[in-house]
Amino acid sequence: MKEKFYLGTYTKRESKGVYSVILNKETEQLENLTLEAALENPTYLYYSKENHLLFAVGKEHKDAGVTANLTLTSPVKRLSSFYDQQAVPCYIRYNERSHDLLTANYHGGFIELYHYDNKNHSISFVDKKVHSGSSIHENQTAPHVHYTDYTPDEKWIVVCDLGIDTVFTYKRTAEGLEEVAQYKTKAGSGPRHLAFHPTLPIAYLICELDATVEVLSYNNKNGTFRNLDKIALTTEDQQAWGGAIHLTRDGRFVYASNRGFDALYTFSVDASSGLLTLVQTIESYGSVPRDFHLSNDEAYVVVGHQESDNLTLFKRDLETGELTLLQKDFYAPEVVCVVPQ
Ligand SMILES: O=C1O[C@H](COP(=O)(O)O)[C@@H](O)[C@H](O)[C@H]1O
């Protein structure tokens, strides 16, 4: 059995764009790194299984924005692109039902909403919301929108702004986006990414600047959040630089990465409260584990390292959630995002 993963990267040193890699489950090794699309800084990706589409952020000829690619071939086939931003966005999400396409722009401090016409493959602009403000950390002199995605019921759009310690909730209206709520983290936290529990009204927020995971209760009636717990990934002598956060489909385990200590953290989830208990801390075997993803069967975890240019492969114990290293030296340049096909 083989499974493909797509890799979003920076193209500042060695990378040329979007790559794919194969996880061979017989040999339990990664193999066959392939350049799928030449593009400048395609750091974040969204793969749509239903449509075999790969959406990527990126830049060409000094213009930044989004591209849509058909994945029935390798290399993938470019269907369309839309460039209306100056800096490359850092997050992208496509909605298969509404055909909305959302991006978060860290450097510009805004989200953009596009429409993807899946008949003629054109992308059009719908709305843009620019944030304002600052906070106390040296990386918080301006808003830095890091994430935008849907709540599981798709009633709301949630947005993490690392620069102003705020999680925004927006409503999709006929015209575009309307702000409905704000959740404030502790000053200096830097909220980065959010992951929702599949059945409990709970979300897990990873904060980059203080490397913490907040357990939030989520009220789907009005799109608000309330803090239940805040867990530090690091001790005082370790550098705090929170990365990615993902849950298993059964909601029993949460995984997080800290790029300051090059480690992955496994938490078990209390089945009724959603609160977390640390099960394991394991070295990621590379420098700056910016993203990772579980395989589709959730038996493996692939970790991408932005600085040491390697992927690591872990086997996941489906009962305990613990990770065991299988491979640590697979070359992949400047990886920022890992998504399974
Ligand atoms: O996690 C991070 O993301 C931001 C945004 O990415 P970028 O590719 O838009 O620059 C990055 O600037 C920051 O260094 C990093 O910690």
Ligand as a Chemical Component Dictionary entry (heavy atoms), coordinates in Angstrom:
data_LIG
# 
_chem_comp.id                   LIG 
_chem_comp.type                 NON-POLYMER 
_chem_comp.pdbx_formal_charge   0 
_chem_comp.three_letter_code    LIG 
# 
loop_
_chem_comp_atom.comp_id 
_chem_comp_atom.atom_id 
_chem_comp_atom.alt_atom_id 
_chem_comp_atom.type_symbol 
_chem_comp_atom.charge 
_chem_comp_atom.model_Cartn_x 
_chem_comp_atom.model_Cartn_y 
_chem_comp_atom.model_Cartn_z 
_chem_comp_atom.pdbx_ordinal 
LIG O1 O1 O 0 4.961 30.259 11.568 1  
LIG C1 C1 C 0 5.391 31.241 11.021 2  
LIG O2 O2 O 0 4.670 31.796 9.994  3  
LIG C2 C2 C 0 4.888 33.139 9.612  4  
LIG C3 C3 C 0 4.128 33.357 8.315  5  
LIG O3 O3 O 0 4.702 32.682 7.249  6  
LIG P1 P1 P 0 5.179 33.481 5.968  7  
LIG O4 O4 O 0 5.630 32.427 5.016  8  
LIG O5 O5 O 0 3.973 34.219 5.464  9  
LIG O6 O6 O 0 6.275 34.410 6.385  10 
LIG C4 C4 C 0 6.384 33.408 9.525  11 
LIG O7 O7 O 0 6.661 34.694 9.080  12 
LIG C5 C5 C 0 6.980 33.144 10.899 13 
LIG O8 O8 O 0 8.355 33.326 10.856 14 
LIG C6 C6 C 0 6.743 31.729 11.316 15 
LIG O9 O9 O 0 7.104 31.488 12.645 16 
# 
loop_
_chem_comp_bond.comp_id 
_chem_comp_bond.atom_id_1 
_chem_comp_bond.atom_id_2 
_chem_comp_bond.value_order 
_chem_comp_bond.pdbx_ordinal 
LIG O1 C1 DOUB 1  
LIG C1 O2 SING 2  
LIG C1 C6 SING 3  
LIG O2 C2 SING 4  
LIG C2 C3 SING 5  
LIG C2 C4 SING 6  
LIG C3 O3 SING 7  
LIG O3 P1 SING 8  
LIG P1 O4 DOUB 9  
LIG P1 O5 SING 10 
LIG P1 O6 SING 11 
LIG C4 O7 SING 12 
LIG C4 C5 SING 13 
LIG C5 O8 SING 14 
LIG C5 C6 SING 15 
LIG C6 O9 SING 16 
# 
